[in-house]
Amino acid sequence: MDLSGDISREDAECLLTKHDILGLSAGERKELLLSFWDYYHTISAAATREYLKDKVPEDIVVEIIEKEVPGDPDNPRYDYLVYLHRPFEYCGARNEYVLERLKTINPEIDAIVGDEDELERCPCCGYHTLGERGMYEICDVCFWEDDGVNEDHEYSGPNHMTLREGRENFRKYGAYDQRSIHSVDRDGPLKYKRS
């Protein structure tokens, strides 16, 4: 991969992902693996096996299914899982944001070639962070859980408030509620487009 001039979007995401993974602290790596483990314990063993079958060695798939928590997070055998999770970090990120991050690694990179992933708009903050509306995804920018509510006066069960309250809280705190301030992606407003 040529690391100067123009770089493809795919190569840019790959380079940033590798850089980010190498920069993870032991605690961050452990947290990432635990979130991965937690997710795969919410779906069936068959679904876990099907999704991971060509991405992760079989012995790790068995471990995910059979054990409540991973072993030593620093063990390189878990690198597959860390790499599998991290590429989503830049899904939907604006090319300008990706380029700015890349320039901190290599100032010789001039431009990103390729389109950004198109994401759906969060009804609370207005940033494009959701893969699909109404699928209970949590917005990286405001931490709103999207249950499909669209009207200001509608009550959102997962968020325990109306959409209007969530929007007001976002304007005040930078998150849909004050408790979620520490959960939002601080770079989110720079990373995602807004409409």
C-alpha positions in Angstrom: 0.0 0.0 0.0 1.5 3.4 -1.0 1.3 5.7 2.0 1.6 9.0 0.2 -0.7 11.0 -2.2 -4.2 9.7 -2.6 -5.3 6.6 -0.6 -8.5 4.5 -1.1 -11.2 4.7 1.5 -10.8 1.0 2.2 -7.0 1.4 2.7 -7.5 4.4 4.9 -9.9 2.6 7.2 -7.5 -0.4 7.4 -4.6 1.8 8.3 -6.5 3.8 10.9 -7.9 0.6 12.4 -4.4 -1.0 12.7 -3.1 2.3 14.2 -5.9 2.4 16.7 -5.6 -1.2 17.8 -1.9 -0.8 18.4 -2.7 2.2 20.6 -5.2 0.4 22.8 -4.4 0.2 26.5 -4.8 -3.1 28.2 -8.0 -1.8 29.8 -9.4 -0.6 26.5 -8.6 -3.9 24.9 -10.2 -5.8 27.7 -13.3 -3.6 27.5 -13.6 -4.1 23.8 -13.3 -7.9 24.1 -15.9 -8.0 27.0 -18.4 -6.0 24.9 -17.8 -8.4 22.0 -18.3 -11.4 24.4 -21.5 -9.8 25.8 -23.0 -9.3 22.4 -22.4 -12.9 21.3 -24.0 -14.1 24.5 -27.2 -12.3 23.5 -27.7 -14.4 20.4 -27.9 -18.1 19.8 -24.8 -20.3 19.6 -25.8 -21.3 16.1 -26.0 -17.6 15.0 -22.6 -16.9 16.6 -21.0 -19.8 14.9 -22.5 -18.8 11.5 -21.4 -15.2 11.7 -17.9 -15.9 12.9 -17.2 -19.1 11.0 -14.9 -17.6 8.3 -13.7 -14.7 10.3 -12.3 -16.2 13.6 -10.5 -19.6 14.3 -12.9 -22.3 15.4 -11.3 -22.7 18.9 -12.1 -19.0 19.6 -15.7 -19.4 18.4 -16.1 -22.4 20.8 -14.6 -20.3 23.6 -17.0 -17.4 23.0 -19.9 -19.8 23.1 -18.8 -21.8 26.1 -17.1 -19.3 28.4 -18.7 -16.3 30.1 -15.6 -14.1 29.7 -12.4 -14.2 27.6 -9.1 -15.3 29.0 -6.1 -12.9 29.1 -7.1 -9.9 26.9 -3.5 -9.3 25.9 -3.2 -12.7 24.4 -2.5 -12.3 20.7 -5.0 -15.1 19.9 -7.8 -12.5 20.5 -6.4 -10.1 17.8 -8.9 -11.6 15.3 -11.8 -10.3 17.5 -10.3 -6.9 18.1 -9.7 -6.5 14.3 -13.2 -7.7 13.6 -14.8 -5.2 15.8 -12.7 -2.1 15.1 -13.4 -1.5 11.4 -16.9 -0.3 12.3 -15.2 2.6 14.1 -15.0 4.5 10.8 -18.3 3.4 9.2 -20.0 6.5 8.0 -17.2 8.8 9.1 -16.8 11.8 6.8 -13.8 11.5 4.4 -12.5 14.8 5.9 -12.4 13.3 9.3 -10.6 10.2 8.1 -8.1 12.3 6.2 -7.4 14.5 9.3 -6.8 11.4 11.4 -4.5 9.9 8.7 -2.4 13.0 8.5 -1.5 12.6 12.2 0.0 9.3 11.2 1.4 10.3 7.8 1.4 13.9 6.6 2.2 12.7 3.1 -1.4 11.5 2.5 -3.3 14.1 0.4 -6.8 12.7 -0.2 -9.2 9.9 0.4 -10.6 8.3 -2.8 -14.0 6.6 -2.4 -17.3 7.3 -0.9 -18.3 7.4 2.8 -20.8 4.8 3.9 -24.3 6.3 3.9 -25.9 6.1 7.3 -29.4 7.0 8.6 -30.0 10.2 10.5 -30.5 9.9 14.3 -33.9 11.5 15.2 -32.4 13.0 18.4 -29.2 14.7 17.4 -29.5 14.8 13.6 -26.1 13.2 12.9 -26.0 10.3 10.4 -24.9 7.4 12.7 -27.5 4.7 12.3 -27.3 1.7 10.0 -31.0 1.4 9.8 -33.8 3.3 11.5 -35.9 1.7 14.2 -33.5 -1.2 14.9 -32.6 -0.1 18.5 -29.1 1.0 17.5 -27.5 3.4 19.8 -26.3 6.7 18.3 -22.5 7.3 18.8 -23.0 11.1 19.0 -25.9 11.4 21.5 -26.4 7.8 22.8 -30.1 7.8 21.9 -31.4 4.3 21.3 -33.4 4.5 18.1 -36.7 2.7 18.5 -38.3 4.4 15.5 -39.9 7.3 17.3 -40.1 10.3 14.9 -42.4 12.9 16.6 -41.3 15.3 19.3 -44.2 14.4 21.6 -43.8 10.6 21.2 -42.5 8.7 24.2 -39.5 6.4 23.6 -39.5 3.4 25.9 -35.8 2.5 25.7 -34.8 6.1 26.4 -37.5 6.8 29.0 -38.5 10.2 27.6 -40.0 11.9 24.6 -37.9 12.7 21.6 -38.3 16.4 22.4 -36.8 15.9 25.9 -33.9 13.9 24.3 -33.3 16.7 21.8 -33.3 19.4 24.5 -30.9 17.3 26.6 -28.6 16.9 23.6 -28.5 20.7 23.2 -27.7 21.1 26.9 -25.4 18.2 27.7 -24.2 16.8 24.4 -26.0 13.6 25.1 -29.7 12.5 25.1 -29.5 12.4 28.9 -27.1 13.7 31.5 -26.1 10.1 32.6 -24.9 9.3 29.0 -22.4 12.1 28.7 -19.4 9.8 29.3 -20.7 7.2 26.8 -20.8 9.4 23.6 -18.0 9.4 21.0 -16.4 12.8 21.7 -15.3 13.0 18.1 -18.8 12.2 16.9 -19.8 15.7 15.8 -16.6 16.0 13.8 -16.8 12.4 12.5 -20.3 12.2 11.1 -22.3 14.5 8.8 -25.4 16.2 10.1 -28.6 17.2 8.4 
